[in-house]
Amino acid sequence: MDTIRTQMVIGRDATSRLQDKHVLIFGLGGVGGACLEALVRLGVDHFTLVDGDVFDASNLNRQILATEASLGRSKVEVAKERALAINPQVELRGYSMVLKDDFSKFTDSYDGVVDCIDDVSAKLALYAFAQERDFFLLSSMGMGNKLHPEKIQISSLYKTKVDPLARSLRKKCKDAGLKDFPVVYSEESPKRSEDFPKTSKPGSLSFVPPVAGYILASVLANHWWAEENRADESEG
């Protein structure tokens, strides 16, 4: 894949090192699909992808991997095809599974673990797994019922505010003794149309979840570059 435009920003050496990175992504919907897209186009060459869902018509309004042709198909398989269509050199492992608490399949060493799932208990299990293995962990909070992508923020979980999912996770993570870690979240109060009952699933717009996914990719990449800069300085 031609990465000359990336090289013009971060240099040839940093771009070349991206080829060795291996990222584990859980969830390939509106947030995770955009995160994968950004990392593939950046030049990352190794991915493990996890999602037990298939695409349905309700995904078409916001998920970059969702098309009429993908309806009814595994999100993992569609994601793999998309990544290879961008860069045929990408190496991919995919697991069409619903995450619970069994991480026995994930034995590689990962340069980043990205959480883009909605289930609270699954998130907690994933956080514990990543911290136990000392992987760099980052997570997306709730992006449903939001109108303003410009209100998305980068923080650590324990410093978040407004976001209801983050509030719940803060308490559960503290109770479980988990360390703080970076998250992408929105400081916008959730909005819901009066046309639908409060008990209905969260709504979502085309321009909010993908922005969160791109920001996750940015946080991960900038973490790598900061680590490399610190290593260079210590050697110098």
Backbone bond lengths (Angstrom), bond angles and torsions (degrees), N, CA, C in turn:
res aa  C-N    CA-C-N  psi(-1)  N-CA   C-N-CA  omega(-1)  CA-C   N-CA-C  phi
1 M - - - 1.461 - - 1.525 109.49 -
2 D 1.303 116.62 137.32 1.459 121.63 179.32 1.529 109.36 -74.49
3 T 1.336 116.85 118.63 1.464 121.83 -178.39 1.522 112.10 -115.82
4 I 1.327 117.32 21.93 1.460 120.00 -173.80 1.522 112.08 -58.58
5 R 1.333 118.36 -38.15 1.471 119.86 -179.02 1.525 110.85 -68.18
6 T 1.310 117.68 -33.43 1.467 120.89 174.81 1.526 110.25 -68.37
7 Q 1.331 116.22 -43.16 1.462 120.60 179.23 1.530 111.59 -59.17
8 M 1.316 116.66 -33.94 1.463 120.96 -178.34 1.523 111.98 -66.85
9 V 1.326 116.94 -18.29 1.477 121.12 178.97 1.519 111.32 -98.04
10 I 1.323 117.02 -48.25 1.474 119.51 -172.02 1.526 113.33 -109.77
11 G 1.327 118.05 -6.81 1.461 120.85 178.83 1.519 112.92 96.10
12 R 1.327 115.93 161.73 1.466 121.49 -176.41 1.523 112.07 -68.20
13 D 1.337 117.32 -43.13 1.472 119.48 -176.25 1.523 111.70 -64.67
14 A 1.329 116.64 -45.87 1.474 119.81 -179.46 1.523 110.86 -64.30
15 T 1.320 116.74 -38.24 1.462 120.50 178.28 1.521 110.34 -65.48
16 S 1.326 116.75 -42.17 1.461 120.82 179.83 1.522 111.49 -62.26
17 R 1.326 117.21 -38.98 1.468 120.56 -178.57 1.524 112.52 -67.31
18 L 1.322 117.65 -22.13 1.464 120.35 177.86 1.525 111.88 -62.06
19 Q 1.322 116.52 -27.47 1.458 120.18 -177.76 1.529 112.35 -64.01
20 D 1.326 116.65 -22.32 1.460 120.24 -178.53 1.524 113.39 -91.57
21 K 1.310 117.47 -6.93 1.461 120.21 -177.07 1.526 111.16 -73.58
22 H 1.330 115.28 144.77 1.461 121.75 178.10 1.526 107.83 -126.65
23 V 1.316 116.22 119.94 1.463 122.14 -175.36 1.527 109.55 -115.93
24 L 1.319 114.85 133.95 1.465 123.13 176.62 1.528 108.04 -104.19
25 I 1.334 116.59 116.33 1.466 121.69 -177.23 1.524 109.60 -115.70
26 F 1.325 115.30 124.31 1.457 121.74 175.03 1.524 108.76 -105.19
27 G 1.327 116.74 115.92 1.451 122.33 179.93 1.514 111.39 99.15
28 L 1.333 116.56 122.46 1.464 121.23 -175.10 1.522 111.50 -125.48
29 G 1.333 115.30 37.26 1.458 120.70 178.13 1.517 111.74 -88.81
30 G 1.331 115.67 -138.81 1.455 120.02 -176.35 1.512 113.59 -62.37
31 V 1.324 117.55 -38.71 1.465 121.92 179.59 1.528 111.04 -83.48
32 G 1.327 116.58 -53.03 1.456 121.04 -175.32 1.516 113.61 -65.39
33 G 1.325 117.45 -37.43 1.459 120.08 178.95 1.515 111.83 -63.27
34 A 1.336 116.27 -41.56 1.467 120.45 178.85 1.521 110.81 -68.83
35 C 1.329 117.82 -38.05 1.452 121.34 177.65 1.528 110.44 -61.93
36 L 1.319 116.72 -46.40 1.460 120.85 177.16 1.521 110.74 -59.06
37 E 1.298 116.92 -47.84 1.474 121.43 -179.91 1.525 110.98 -54.70
38 A 1.327 116.56 -47.24 1.463 120.56 -177.71 1.518 111.45 -64.38
39 L 1.332 117.36 -41.51 1.459 120.59 -177.37 1.527 111.73 -70.89
40 V 1.332 116.99 -37.53 1.465 119.73 176.47 1.524 109.95 -63.16
41 R 1.322 116.97 -46.94 1.464 120.60 -179.46 1.524 111.63 -67.55
42 L 1.320 117.08 -25.68 1.464 120.71 176.99 1.523 111.18 -68.77
43 G 1.344 116.11 -31.91 1.453 119.58 179.66 1.511 115.02 122.93
44 V 1.341 117.52 7.19 1.466 120.97 174.72 1.530 108.41 -68.99
45 D 1.332 116.50 135.55 1.468 119.81 -171.60 1.522 115.47 -111.58
46 H 1.333 119.04 -3.50 1.465 119.90 -175.56 1.532 109.74 -133.87
47 F 1.321 115.75 126.38 1.463 120.80 -178.63 1.525 110.68 -139.25
48 T 1.318 115.00 144.36 1.458 122.47 163.98 1.519 106.29 -118.04
49 L 1.326 116.09 124.79 1.468 122.14 -172.54 1.523 110.01 -117.91
50 V 1.337 115.46 136.31 1.464 120.55 -176.20 1.519 110.30 -134.19
51 D 1.323 115.91 123.51 1.470 121.07 174.64 1.524 107.35 -167.80
52 G 1.308 117.25 130.39 1.456 120.71 -178.32 1.511 114.31 -95.32
53 D 1.321 117.35 6.14 1.462 121.49 -171.94 1.527 111.68 -98.78
54 V 1.335 115.18 166.98 1.459 123.01 170.94 1.524 107.88 -118.45
55 F 1.313 116.11 160.22 1.458 119.75 179.28 1.521 110.79 -77.62
56 D 1.340 114.83 138.78 1.462 119.31 171.99 1.530 108.90 -129.95
57 A 1.321 116.16 174.34 1.463 120.78 -171.93 1.524 112.91 -61.02
58 S 1.330 117.57 -28.14 1.466 120.00 -178.80 1.523 112.40 -70.89
59 N 1.325 117.66 -11.90 1.469 121.31 178.90 1.519 112.65 -83.69
60 L 1.331 117.53 -15.57 1.460 121.11 -171.05 1.528 113.31 -65.31
61 N 1.331 117.29 -23.92 1.464 118.83 -174.55 1.520 113.47 -77.38
62 R 1.369 118.63 -9.90 1.457 116.87 -172.62 1.528 115.53 -152.28
63 Q 1.307 119.24 -13.55 1.467 120.97 -173.51 1.523 110.70 -98.23
64 I 1.319 116.45 120.98 1.450 121.95 -172.33 1.528 112.78 -61.44
65 L 1.319 116.90 -25.71 1.464 120.73 -179.30 1.524 112.72 -88.42
66 A 1.312 117.63 -8.73 1.465 121.53 -175.93 1.524 111.02 -87.08
67 T 1.325 116.35 124.35 1.463 123.36 173.49 1.523 107.62 -138.23
68 E 1.305 117.16 169.95 1.460 119.63 176.08 1.529 110.61 -58.58
69 A 1.322 115.94 -35.46 1.461 119.96 -178.43 1.522 112.42 -71.46
70 S 1.347 117.88 -21.37 1.465 120.36 -176.99 1.524 113.16 -92.93
71 L 1.316 118.90 -5.57 1.464 121.12 -176.68 1.531 110.80 -60.59
72 G 1.332 115.12 131.30 1.449 121.19 -178.85 1.513 114.35 85.00
73 R 1.318 116.95 -4.90 1.461 120.90 -178.13 1.528 111.48 -97.64
74 S 1.318 116.55 154.30 1.459 122.94 178.54 1.530 110.69 -59.93
75 K 1.323 116.19 132.22 1.453 119.96 177.60 1.525 111.55 -62.80
76 V 1.321 116.61 -35.89 1.462 120.00 178.88 1.525 110.70 -63.53
77 E 1.320 117.59 -46.67 1.459 119.98 -177.97 1.524 111.43 -65.90
78 V 1.312 117.32 -40.23 1.464 120.41 178.11 1.524 110.16 -65.40
79 A 1.325 116.81 -40.35 1.465 121.16 179.00 1.523 110.98 -62.68
80 K 1.312 117.31 -41.68 1.461 120.81 178.48 1.527 110.60 -62.41
81 E 1.330 116.88 -43.55 1.462 120.35 178.77 1.525 111.25 -62.35
82 R 1.315 115.69 -41.53 1.469 120.21 179.98 1.530 110.74 -63.07
83 A 1.320 116.63 -46.60 1.464 120.71 -179.33 1.525 110.79 -61.29
84 L 1.323 117.37 -43.61 1.465 121.07 -178.82 1.524 111.93 -70.51
85 A 1.333 116.99 -27.86 1.464 119.94 176.61 1.522 111.10 -69.21
86 I 1.340 116.47 -28.07 1.466 121.22 177.66 1.519 110.41 -82.63
87 N 1.334 115.91 -46.43 1.464 121.59 -178.23 1.527 109.27 -140.50
88 P 1.322 118.24 101.49 1.466 121.44 -177.85 1.522 113.98 -63.12
89 Q 1.336 117.95 -11.92 1.464 121.27 -179.08 1.526 112.82 -87.19
90 V 1.322 117.55 -7.11 1.464 120.51 -178.19 1.529 110.34 -64.50
91 E 1.331 115.36 137.72 1.460 121.10 175.26 1.524 108.72 -103.27
92 L 1.327 115.68 128.19 1.460 120.92 -171.42 1.514 111.83 -131.06
93 R 1.330 114.28 138.14 1.452 121.28 166.01 1.516 106.61 -119.19
94 G 1.311 116.68 137.79 1.452 119.17 -178.79 1.515 112.09 -132.26
95 Y 1.326 115.25 141.96 1.462 121.22 178.98 1.529 108.38 -130.90
96 S 1.345 115.38 111.80 1.460 120.36 176.44 1.519 107.65 -85.80
97 M 1.309 115.73 85.47 1.460 120.86 -174.71 1.518 110.04 -148.71
98 V 1.310 115.81 150.85 1.461 122.11 173.71 1.519 107.36 -87.75
99 L 1.320 115.93 123.45 1.457 120.19 -177.25 1.522 110.93 -71.88
100 K 1.332 115.87 132.75 1.461 121.20 172.51 1.523 107.78 -123.89
101 D 1.319 117.13 -99.14 1.464 118.27 178.77 1.525 112.00 -137.16
102 D 1.336 116.98 15.61 1.455 121.17 179.13 1.531 109.25 -103.38
103 F 1.324 115.95 109.24 1.459 121.33 -178.44 1.526 111.54 -111.41
104 S 1.328 116.61 23.18 1.461 120.97 -174.72 1.524 112.78 -65.37
105 K 1.332 117.12 -23.29 1.462 120.01 179.91 1.526 112.58 -75.68
106 F 1.315 116.67 -18.16 1.459 120.11 -169.73 1.527 110.06 -102.62
107 T 1.324 114.31 78.04 1.464 120.98 -173.01 1.520 113.14 -103.60
108 D 1.337 117.29 -3.95 1.458 119.92 -179.98 1.522 110.85 -73.61
109 S 1.310 114.99 172.13 1.462 120.66 171.46 1.519 107.37 -96.25
110 Y 1.318 116.76 122.05 1.468 121.08 -174.56 1.527 110.31 -109.12
111 D 1.319 114.77 140.62 1.468 120.76 177.70 1.521 111.81 -85.73
112 G 1.313 116.55 -5.97 1.455 121.47 175.36 1.516 110.01 -171.84
113 V 1.320 116.33 139.50 1.462 122.69 174.05 1.517 107.02 -117.31
114 V 1.330 116.19 119.09 1.454 121.75 -173.56 1.525 109.54 -113.35
115 D 1.319 115.88 121.26 1.462 122.19 -178.81 1.524 109.62 -99.05
116 C 1.351 115.27 115.93 1.469 120.94 177.12 1.524 109.67 -128.55
117 I 1.321 117.40 36.23 1.458 121.77 -179.18 1.524 109.82 -107.46
118 D 1.331 115.38 166.49 1.461 120.82 -174.28 1.527 113.91 -103.75
119 D 1.320 116.92 -25.97 1.454 121.19 -172.72 1.531 111.08 -71.92
120 V 1.326 117.07 123.76 1.464 121.48 -174.79 1.524 111.80 -64.05
121 S 1.323 118.41 -46.42 1.463 119.98 -178.31 1.522 110.92 -64.88
122 A 1.334 117.28 -36.61 1.462 120.37 177.56 1.521 110.88 -67.68
123 K 1.324 116.89 -38.65 1.463 120.41 176.86 1.526 110.58 -60.25
124 L 1.314 116.17 -46.49 1.462 120.11 -178.74 1.522 111.47 -61.76
125 A 1.329 116.65 -41.81 1.463 120.32 178.16 1.525 110.43 -63.66
126 L 1.324 116.38 -40.37 1.469 121.05 179.12 1.524 111.03 -65.71
127 Y 1.316 116.84 -43.04 1.476 119.79 178.43 1.535 110.58 -58.98
128 A 1.323 115.78 -45.04 1.469 119.70 -178.65 1.531 110.66 -63.61
129 F 1.327 116.47 -42.57 1.466 121.28 178.21 1.526 111.02 -59.79
130 A 1.326 117.42 -49.52 1.466 121.19 -177.02 1.526 111.36 -63.76
131 Q 1.325 116.77 -40.78 1.463 119.11 -179.08 1.528 111.72 -72.03
132 E 1.304 116.63 -35.74 1.463 119.12 177.69 1.522 111.08 -63.14
133 R 1.343 116.30 -36.30 1.466 120.73 -179.96 1.526 112.27 -89.64
134 D 1.316 116.95 -0.89 1.456 122.97 179.10 1.524 112.77 60.95
135 F 1.345 116.14 40.18 1.456 121.67 174.17 1.525 109.55 -88.60
136 F 1.326 116.72 151.49 1.463 119.81 173.52 1.529 107.76 -71.70
137 L 1.314 116.10 119.68 1.461 123.56 -174.19 1.514 110.36 -112.21
138 L 1.329 116.02 135.89 1.454 120.24 169.65 1.521 108.60 -143.84
139 S 1.331 115.46 152.16 1.450 120.25 -167.79 1.522 111.33 -141.40
140 S 1.320 115.24 148.01 1.464 121.37 173.13 1.521 109.55 -98.91
141 M 1.309 115.17 134.24 1.454 121.12 173.28 1.532 109.16 -88.35
142 G 1.313 118.03 -163.51 1.454 121.02 -173.53 1.522 113.63 -72.91
143 M 1.331 116.98 129.67 1.461 122.35 177.88 1.528 111.97 -116.45
144 G 1.328 116.38 7.88 1.452 120.00 177.79 1.513 112.11 -81.20
145 N 1.327 115.99 155.09 1.470 122.90 177.38 1.531 112.63 58.25
146 K 1.325 116.44 35.96 1.468 121.39 179.80 1.530 109.70 -120.16
147 L 1.341 115.73 146.04 1.461 122.53 -178.12 1.522 113.49 -111.49
148 H 1.333 117.43 -19.04 1.465 121.06 -168.29 1.536 112.13 -124.34
149 P 1.333 118.24 97.02 1.458 119.86 177.87 1.524 112.94 -63.53
150 E 1.338 116.88 -22.81 1.464 119.91 179.70 1.529 112.06 -68.52
151 K 1.345 117.20 -10.26 1.461 120.21 177.11 1.526 112.97 -93.88
152 I 1.333 116.28 3.78 1.464 120.08 175.36 1.524 108.97 -72.62
153 Q 1.327 115.62 136.30 1.457 121.77 -175.11 1.535 110.73 -126.31
154 I 1.327 115.32 159.26 1.463 122.68 171.05 1.525 106.84 -108.38
155 S 1.314 116.55 128.69 1.458 120.57 -179.61 1.518 108.37 -154.84
156 S 1.314 116.44 -169.47 1.462 120.91 167.01 1.525 106.63 -104.02
157 L 1.312 116.36 155.65 1.464 119.70 -174.58 1.520 111.81 -54.33
158 Y 1.329 117.55 -43.53 1.457 120.35 -172.99 1.529 113.03 -74.65
159 K 1.331 117.82 -4.60 1.460 121.00 177.52 1.520 112.61 -110.96
160 T 1.315 117.75 6.86 1.459 120.94 179.69 1.521 111.13 -71.94
161 K 1.313 115.14 159.74 1.460 121.30 175.38 1.516 109.43 -147.54
162 V 1.291 117.04 159.45 1.473 127.17 177.81 1.532 111.86 76.51
163 D 1.318 118.15 -50.86 1.458 122.60 -172.33 1.539 111.69 -60.37
164 P 1.345 118.53 119.36 1.472 120.78 -177.86 1.528 113.15 -64.61
165 L 1.330 117.73 -39.14 1.459 120.24 179.26 1.524 110.40 -64.61
166 A 1.325 116.63 -43.41 1.464 120.28 178.80 1.523 111.00 -61.96
167 R 1.312 116.82 -38.26 1.463 120.68 179.53 1.526 110.52 -60.87
168 S 1.328 115.58 -45.60 1.465 119.76 179.07 1.525 111.11 -64.57
169 L 1.327 116.20 -43.19 1.462 120.20 -177.68 1.523 112.10 -68.67
170 R 1.323 117.59 -34.79 1.470 120.11 178.60 1.521 110.52 -55.82
171 K 1.309 115.76 -50.01 1.465 119.86 -178.04 1.525 111.39 -64.07
172 K 1.329 116.26 -45.56 1.463 119.86 -177.09 1.532 110.73 -66.29
173 C 1.324 117.24 -38.33 1.462 120.00 179.28 1.523 111.21 -67.92
174 K 1.321 116.99 -40.56 1.468 120.11 177.78 1.522 110.29 -64.51
175 D 1.332 116.42 -41.92 1.462 119.91 179.01 1.531 111.06 -62.93
176 A 1.342 115.97 -32.70 1.463 120.41 -179.04 1.523 112.54 -86.60
177 G 1.322 117.25 -2.77 1.458 120.80 178.86 1.514 114.19 75.01
178 L 1.336 117.17 24.52 1.462 120.67 -179.33 1.523 110.77 -82.32
179 K 1.310 115.99 145.88 1.452 121.52 178.88 1.526 110.46 -76.30
180 D 1.320 115.57 160.18 1.458 121.72 176.65 1.525 109.87 -68.93
181 F 1.320 117.31 156.63 1.465 121.62 -179.16 1.531 108.19 -159.92
182 P 1.339 117.57 162.16 1.472 119.87 -175.76 1.522 113.21 -73.19
183 V 1.316 114.46 143.18 1.457 121.49 177.30 1.524 109.55 -138.02
184 V 1.319 114.08 158.85 1.465 122.25 170.35 1.524 106.07 -111.05
185 Y 1.318 116.58 126.78 1.456 120.09 -176.39 1.524 109.50 -147.74
186 S 1.319 116.49 168.28 1.455 120.96 179.52 1.521 110.52 -112.88
187 E 1.320 115.28 138.19 1.468 120.15 175.53 1.526 111.86 -93.15
188 E 1.307 115.77 12.71 1.462 120.71 176.23 1.524 110.05 -87.07
189 S 1.317 116.60 132.77 1.464 119.82 175.36 1.529 109.19 -67.26
190 P 1.330 118.17 137.58 1.462 120.51 -178.10 1.529 112.09 -59.21
191 K 1.323 115.09 142.57 1.463 122.24 177.33 1.523 108.97 -114.69
192 R 1.327 116.40 144.33 1.456 119.85 177.14 1.518 109.78 -143.19
193 S 1.311 116.64 130.97 1.450 121.25 177.28 1.521 110.83 -64.65
194 E 1.323 115.53 142.03 1.461 120.08 178.00 1.524 111.81 -72.39
195 D 1.340 116.97 -5.79 1.469 120.78 177.45 1.522 112.18 -70.69
196 F 1.350 116.76 -14.93 1.458 120.55 -175.06 1.523 109.82 -127.19
197 P 1.332 117.29 147.58 1.474 120.16 -179.49 1.528 111.57 -68.35
198 K 1.314 115.41 155.93 1.460 120.69 -179.16 1.522 112.39 -64.36
199 T 1.318 117.11 -19.90 1.460 121.07 -178.23 1.529 112.69 -85.73
200 S 1.334 118.04 -3.73 1.455 120.21 -178.37 1.525 110.87 -74.55
201 K 1.327 117.17 164.64 1.462 122.13 178.12 1.522 110.23 -60.48
202 P 1.336 117.62 155.35 1.468 119.38 176.44 1.522 111.50 -62.53
203 G 1.319 115.44 141.50 1.451 119.83 171.71 1.517 109.68 -83.41
204 S 1.328 116.72 172.01 1.460 119.30 -178.47 1.518 109.90 -160.06
205 L 1.319 116.05 147.17 1.460 121.54 -177.78 1.523 111.52 -109.81
206 S 1.320 115.23 162.62 1.465 120.57 -174.09 1.516 113.92 -65.75
207 F 1.343 117.60 -25.23 1.468 119.30 -170.82 1.524 114.60 -108.69
208 V 1.341 118.73 10.35 1.468 118.95 178.49 1.533 112.51 -102.60
209 P 1.345 120.67 -60.07 1.471 119.03 -178.57 1.533 114.40 -56.45
210 P 1.362 119.56 -42.10 1.466 117.64 179.90 1.524 113.33 -61.10
211 V 1.330 117.39 -34.97 1.468 119.66 177.96 1.522 110.19 -62.41
212 A 1.324 116.74 -41.47 1.463 120.09 176.90 1.522 110.95 -61.00
213 G 1.332 116.68 -39.51 1.461 120.46 178.94 1.514 112.44 -64.64
214 Y 1.323 116.44 -41.77 1.471 119.86 178.77 1.524 110.72 -66.83
215 I 1.328 116.43 -36.68 1.469 119.36 178.98 1.532 110.12 -67.45
216 L 1.327 117.56 -39.04 1.464 120.11 175.91 1.528 110.59 -57.83
217 A 1.330 116.16 -45.05 1.468 119.99 178.53 1.521 110.58 -60.74
218 S 1.312 116.55 -40.02 1.466 121.18 178.96 1.522 111.64 -64.44
219 V 1.322 116.78 -45.44 1.472 120.58 179.19 1.525 110.31 -58.91
220 L 1.325 116.80 -44.18 1.458 120.77 -178.51 1.528 111.03 -65.22
221 A 1.324 117.02 -48.36 1.457 120.53 -178.72 1.522 111.58 -62.92
222 N 1.320 116.96 -42.98 1.463 119.39 -179.73 1.529 111.63 -68.41
223 H 1.332 117.50 -28.87 1.458 120.91 172.94 1.529 110.09 -62.88
224 W 1.329 116.77 -45.13 1.467 120.17 179.00 1.525 110.84 -60.20
225 W 1.320 116.28 -46.83 1.464 119.51 -176.35 1.524 111.56 -66.79
226 A 1.335 116.23 -36.32 1.469 119.07 177.10 1.523 110.41 -65.11
227 E 1.334 117.60 -40.71 1.461 121.29 177.31 1.527 111.06 -61.81
228 E 1.319 116.50 -42.55 1.456 120.63 -179.46 1.530 110.70 -66.22
229 N 1.316 117.09 -38.53 1.459 120.40 178.24 1.533 111.09 -64.92
230 R 1.345 115.91 -40.78 1.474 118.86 178.11 1.523 110.79 -64.89
231 A 1.326 116.63 -38.29 1.466 120.47 178.97 1.524 110.46 -64.80
232 D 1.339 116.21 -42.44 1.473 120.31 179.13 1.517 111.29 -63.27
233 E 1.351 115.75 -40.44 1.455 119.52 -179.21 1.525 111.62 -67.25
234 S 1.326 117.66 -38.06 1.453 120.80 -179.60 1.522 110.93 -69.07
235 E 1.343 116.49 -34.68 1.453 119.98 177.84 1.528 111.48 -72.98
236 G 1.348 115.20 -31.22 1.461 119.50 -179.13 1.503 112.17 -77.13
